[in-house]
Amino acid sequence: MKNRYFKNVVSLKLDKSRCVGCRSCLEVCPHRVFELFEGQSRIRDKDACMECGACAMNCPTDAITVKTGVGCASAILKSIFTGAEPSCECDNSHESDSSCC
Amino acid sequence: MDNQNCSCTNEKKRPTAETTENPDCSCRENQPDQVINAVSCCQMLPTQPSGNTVTRAGRNAHWIIGEIDTPIGIVPVIAPSLNKKDILDGWKVRWGINRMNYKINPGLYGMGSPDQDSPILVSCNYKLSFDALRKELTGLNVWILVIDTNGINVWCAAGKGSFGIKEIVARLIGTRLKEIVSHRKIILPQLGASGVKAQAVFKESGFRVIYGPIRARDIKAFLEADMMISDSMRTVSFTLYDRLVLTPIELVGTIKQSLMIFGVLLLLNFVVKEPFGLIDVGAYVGAVLTGCVLTPVLLPVIPGRAFAFKGWLLGLMGTLAIIAFSHQTISSGISLVGLFGYLLIFPAIAAYYAMNFTGSSTFTSHSGVQKEMRVAVPGLLFSIGAGGLLLLISHLF
């Protein structure tokens, strides 16, 4: 059985007019969200997107936009209390402060 | 995120540029011949003898099995298989032991007998990831460029930016790779792509980035096929095994809260009429196990999309089972108030821990988790609060 998350929540957008069909997004996407159609990229499975941002990062023409962020409830919970941006920082990290730098 | 399980830590200040001669500060191991200033070992870095050693692996690095002479110095050769210590240490890390400090020195390493034409694989300095990589490279002759991600796996480090352009470029220049190899290509793990802009790396270092397979076990096939890659090598999975190995750390994370809760129950037992007993503790432990282990393991077959709902559903079934069991074994059973308390509190606890597993999964988006939390967090807070109150009342009177 496949792991699937919610439908219609993902912030991924592809501006077709900017796409040059270089396949970069197809190469970096870990969920096969994109496919090539008539020499251009198009979104094949938007709900599979986990907003990691790899496609937008590697798109040479900035045709892709996505609001990236951690898909992690405890990170978001923590950010509510600390007021900081949610980031991937699991607990007990302070225990490692014995090493310098 | 992560499957590649978010072994995250606070971003600390990392050494900048040309860091090869400045192994990040596990100085005690790396400079056995120097008097170690434990207070600020970093300050000593510029004075350490760099000589013609490209990478300082550290004296305790048992996985170094030789060295290669290159035009710019000696590069350590790593073992293509894991020994007992590697495996044991890896399991400890899965259980949270030394997890935040399980790293190796960044720099250039060799596998087999690489030469100027051998491919360059880029990896992070989390030893669990590094081991997963090297055990798949038996029989290959490759260079491995380990960059400093502060002991974080590639995917998480890419999300945080430490597996990124700046560090990769600095490491490429610092190791003087251009003098070691004749080609200008580096292979990055595909999951590093969220932190790297391939074009920018090329512009700044002259090396062309090729995104290799997601899983280390596909690298051999990828290299043998002239770097042709299949869709399945490009797609991240989240198999039963992937999920299972992530559950110990979830459990370990609950120990502190659990001990506090047991402490409170113990204190309450001095004042309540009906003391909290094995059934209560059992129900709590069951809820934690449901959220941290059972839900992750059964994840794709549990109905629903929201992790919290999946956990709640299993938690509800477990709670009903425990209520039934208690009515069988205890003559008086659980009071009606206590029963409602049970139904409110224990499925909610399971739901909470299941929700936290979103951070370990490989497919949840930020927007999706936010959507889930908008409903789940107020719901769970109310449920746990009201359930706790009812449970207390049922025991008080």
Interface residues (C-beta under 8 A of the other chain):
Chain A: M1 K2 N3 R4 Y5 F6 K7 V9 V10 S11 S24 L26 E27 V28 C29 P30 H31 R32 A48 C49 M50 E51 C52 G53 A54 M57 N58 P60 K67 T68 G69 V70 G71 C72 A73 S74 A75 I76 L77 P86 S87 C88 E89 C90 D91 N92 S93 H94 E95 S96 S98 S99 C100 C101
Chain B: M1 C6 S7 C8 T9 N10 E11 K12 K13 R14 P15 D24 C25 S26 C27 S40 C41 C42 G96 R99 M100 N101 G151 C156 A158 G159 K160 Q190 L191 A193 S194 G195 V196 K197 A198 Q199 Y211 I214 D231 R234 T235 V236 F238 G253 L299 P300 V301 R305 A306 F307 A308 M355 N356 T358 G359 S361 T362 F363 T364 S365 H366 S367 G368 V369 Q370 K371 E372 M373 V377
